[in-house]
Amino acid sequence: MTLGELLVLADDEDRRAFEHLPLGYTESCGDPALREVIAGTYEHAQAADVLCFAGAEEARTWR
């Protein structure tokens, strides 16, 4: 699937978000939007309570 084919499947909001997506490193504790969504799945969690890592090796440094 090409990027163009993928974007055809997106709605206007998702397409706009993708078109303005910066390509680079995110915050060291994870993407703020992802952390907010994850926190929203818990009753008493905030985005500041969530850490996202690419793998276990990266997470070891946060101990």
mmCIF file of the C-alpha atoms, coordinates in Angstrom:
data_MODEL
# 
_entry.id   MODEL 
# 
loop_
_atom_site.group_PDB 
_atom_site.id 
_atom_site.type_symbol 
_atom_site.label_atom_id 
_atom_site.label_alt_id 
_atom_site.label_comp_id 
_atom_site.label_asym_id 
_atom_site.label_entity_id 
_atom_site.label_seq_id 
_atom_site.pdbx_PDB_ins_code 
_atom_site.Cartn_x 
_atom_site.Cartn_y 
_atom_site.Cartn_z 
_atom_site.occupancy 
_atom_site.B_iso_or_equiv 
_atom_site.pdbx_formal_charge 
_atom_site.auth_seq_id 
_atom_site.auth_comp_id 
_atom_site.auth_asym_id 
_atom_site.auth_atom_id 
_atom_site.pdbx_PDB_model_num 
ATOM 1  C CA . MET A 1 1  ? 0.000   0.000  0.000  1.00 0.00 ? 1  MET A CA 1 
ATOM 2  C CA . THR A 1 2  ? 1.329   3.435  -0.851 1.00 0.00 ? 2  THR A CA 1 
ATOM 3  C CA . LEU A 1 3  ? 1.043   6.478  1.364  1.00 0.00 ? 3  LEU A CA 1 
ATOM 4  C CA . GLY A 1 4  ? -1.467  7.973  -1.079 1.00 0.00 ? 4  GLY A CA 1 
ATOM 5  C CA . GLU A 1 5  ? -3.634  4.844  -0.919 1.00 0.00 ? 5  GLU A CA 1 
ATOM 6  C CA . LEU A 1 6  ? -3.531  4.934  2.864  1.00 0.00 ? 6  LEU A CA 1 
ATOM 7  C CA . LEU A 1 7  ? -4.531  8.597  3.007  1.00 0.00 ? 7  LEU A CA 1 
ATOM 8  C CA . VAL A 1 8  ? -7.541  7.931  0.761  1.00 0.00 ? 8  VAL A CA 1 
ATOM 9  C CA . LEU A 1 9  ? -8.914  5.809  3.618  1.00 0.00 ? 9  LEU A CA 1 
ATOM 10 C CA . ALA A 1 10 ? -8.508  8.603  6.187  1.00 0.00 ? 10 ALA A CA 1 
ATOM 11 C CA . ASP A 1 11 ? -11.182 11.101 7.103  1.00 0.00 ? 11 ASP A CA 1 
ATOM 12 C CA . ASP A 1 12 ? -10.483 14.833 6.747  1.00 0.00 ? 12 ASP A CA 1 
ATOM 13 C CA . GLU A 1 13 ? -9.327  15.253 10.359 1.00 0.00 ? 13 GLU A CA 1 
ATOM 14 C CA . ASP A 1 14 ? -6.916  12.322 10.226 1.00 0.00 ? 14 ASP A CA 1 
ATOM 15 C CA . ARG A 1 15 ? -5.586  13.413 6.828  1.00 0.00 ? 15 ARG A CA 1 
ATOM 16 C CA . ARG A 1 16 ? -4.936  16.942 8.135  1.00 0.00 ? 16 ARG A CA 1 
ATOM 17 C CA . ALA A 1 17 ? -3.185  15.548 11.209 1.00 0.00 ? 17 ALA A CA 1 
ATOM 18 C CA . PHE A 1 18 ? -0.986  13.335 9.055  1.00 0.00 ? 18 PHE A CA 1 
ATOM 19 C CA . GLU A 1 19 ? -0.171  16.159 6.639  1.00 0.00 ? 19 GLU A CA 1 
ATOM 20 C CA . HIS A 1 20 ? 1.096   18.262 9.576  1.00 0.00 ? 20 HIS A CA 1 
ATOM 21 C CA . LEU A 1 21 ? 2.881   15.431 11.382 1.00 0.00 ? 21 LEU A CA 1 
ATOM 22 C CA . PRO A 1 22 ? 6.456   16.422 12.225 1.00 0.00 ? 22 PRO A CA 1 
ATOM 23 C CA . LEU A 1 23 ? 9.047   13.781 11.442 1.00 0.00 ? 23 LEU A CA 1 
ATOM 24 C CA . GLY A 1 24 ? 11.590  13.703 14.220 1.00 0.00 ? 24 GLY A CA 1 
ATOM 25 C CA . TYR A 1 25 ? 12.100  12.653 17.779 1.00 0.00 ? 25 TYR A CA 1 
ATOM 26 C CA . THR A 1 26 ? 9.266   13.066 20.253 1.00 0.00 ? 26 THR A CA 1 
ATOM 27 C CA . GLU A 1 27 ? 9.530   13.822 23.950 1.00 0.00 ? 27 GLU A CA 1 
ATOM 28 C CA . SER A 1 28 ? 11.631  11.291 25.858 1.00 0.00 ? 28 SER A CA 1 
ATOM 29 C CA . CYS A 1 29 ? 8.614   10.051 27.847 1.00 0.00 ? 29 CYS A CA 1 
ATOM 30 C CA . GLY A 1 30 ? 6.525   9.508  24.687 1.00 0.00 ? 30 GLY A CA 1 
ATOM 31 C CA . ASP A 1 31 ? 4.235   11.388 22.345 1.00 0.00 ? 31 ASP A CA 1 
ATOM 32 C CA . PRO A 1 32 ? 1.899   13.651 24.360 1.00 0.00 ? 32 PRO A CA 1 
ATOM 33 C CA . ALA A 1 33 ? -1.184  12.728 22.306 1.00 0.00 ? 33 ALA A CA 1 
ATOM 34 C CA . LEU A 1 34 ? -0.506  8.999  22.702 1.00 0.00 ? 34 LEU A CA 1 
ATOM 35 C CA . ARG A 1 35 ? 0.047   9.382  26.442 1.00 0.00 ? 35 ARG A CA 1 
ATOM 36 C CA . GLU A 1 36 ? -3.261  11.284 26.728 1.00 0.00 ? 36 GLU A CA 1 
ATOM 37 C CA . VAL A 1 37 ? -5.170  8.522  24.899 1.00 0.00 ? 37 VAL A CA 1 
ATOM 38 C CA . ILE A 1 38 ? -3.580  5.809  27.052 1.00 0.00 ? 38 ILE A CA 1 
ATOM 39 C CA . ALA A 1 39 ? -4.348  7.727  30.253 1.00 0.00 ? 39 ALA A CA 1 
ATOM 40 C CA . GLY A 1 40 ? -7.962  8.072  29.089 1.00 0.00 ? 40 GLY A CA 1 
ATOM 41 C CA . THR A 1 41 ? -8.368  4.309  29.296 1.00 0.00 ? 41 THR A CA 1 
ATOM 42 C CA . TYR A 1 42 ? -7.835  4.456  33.062 1.00 0.00 ? 42 TYR A CA 1 
ATOM 43 C CA . GLU A 1 43 ? -10.158 5.958  35.623 1.00 0.00 ? 43 GLU A CA 1 
ATOM 44 C CA . HIS A 1 44 ? -7.545  7.802  37.691 1.00 0.00 ? 44 HIS A CA 1 
ATOM 45 C CA . ALA A 1 45 ? -4.619  8.429  35.319 1.00 0.00 ? 45 ALA A CA 1 
ATOM 46 C CA . GLN A 1 46 ? -3.334  11.570 33.672 1.00 0.00 ? 46 GLN A CA 1 
ATOM 47 C CA . ALA A 1 47 ? -1.003  11.814 30.665 1.00 0.00 ? 47 ALA A CA 1 
ATOM 48 C CA . ALA A 1 48 ? 1.796   12.781 33.071 1.00 0.00 ? 48 ALA A CA 1 
ATOM 49 C CA . ASP A 1 49 ? 1.413   9.341  34.701 1.00 0.00 ? 49 ASP A CA 1 
ATOM 50 C CA . VAL A 1 50 ? 2.126   7.497  31.421 1.00 0.00 ? 50 VAL A CA 1 
ATOM 51 C CA . LEU A 1 51 ? 5.524   6.704  29.917 1.00 0.00 ? 51 LEU A CA 1 
ATOM 52 C CA . CYS A 1 52 ? 5.848   5.242  26.394 1.00 0.00 ? 52 CYS A CA 1 
ATOM 53 C CA . PHE A 1 53 ? 8.955   3.426  25.207 1.00 0.00 ? 53 PHE A CA 1 
ATOM 54 C CA . ALA A 1 54 ? 10.110  1.903  21.937 1.00 0.00 ? 54 ALA A CA 1 
ATOM 55 C CA . GLY A 1 55 ? 11.409  -1.165 23.732 1.00 0.00 ? 55 GLY A CA 1 
ATOM 56 C CA . ALA A 1 56 ? 12.542  -2.644 27.014 1.00 0.00 ? 56 ALA A CA 1 
ATOM 57 C CA . GLU A 1 57 ? 16.148  -1.483 26.634 1.00 0.00 ? 57 GLU A CA 1 
ATOM 58 C CA . GLU A 1 58 ? 15.048  2.151  26.454 1.00 0.00 ? 58 GLU A CA 1 
ATOM 59 C CA . ALA A 1 59 ? 12.797  1.749  29.502 1.00 0.00 ? 59 ALA A CA 1 
ATOM 60 C CA . ARG A 1 60 ? 15.655  0.410  31.641 1.00 0.00 ? 60 ARG A CA 1 
ATOM 61 C CA . THR A 1 61 ? 17.132  3.917  31.835 1.00 0.00 ? 61 THR A CA 1 
ATOM 62 C CA . TRP A 1 62 ? 14.000  5.230  33.604 1.00 0.00 ? 62 TRP A CA 1 
ATOM 63 C CA . ARG A 1 63 ? 14.321  2.984  36.661 1.00 0.00 ? 63 ARG A CA 1 
# 
